[in-house]
């Protein structure tokens, strides 16, 4: 199919919107790591301990956590840029390899990151902490499935 296939166009557009949600989350995560009074978006304390409490215990703890949070924000952002390019340029043009790479990259990240949120080892506001990720994922997957219908029309 060509770039004019409506399913590829609309599906890749939704994929891009989903990726923009991921990228926005990465930006918010980045700035929250540097300026926030909690640990992450939707995680104000760790079982009652504030960042100030941990910093008083050992300043290296918070410096290390900030370092990790910045790295996570960077990887979410970098993945977003790559998946955005794959979705907007490759999927839209009907490249199966681009669709597959665009779909697999965020799934791997989510498969690694999300399970720990359900172990009960720390409290978080799931709406603010991972709600945006779920929203972006839903939009992205719907777009990916829509684009898939266009890809399957190809001979």
Secondary structure, DSSP 8 states (H G I E B T S, - for coil): --TT-HHHHHHHHHHHHHHHHHHHHHHHHHHHHHH-SSSBTTB--BTTB-HHHHHHH-HHHHHHHHHHHHHHHHHHHHHHHHHHHIIIIIITTT-HHHHHHHHHHHHHHHHHHSGGGGSSSS---HHHHTHHHHHHHHHHHHHHHHHHHHHHT--
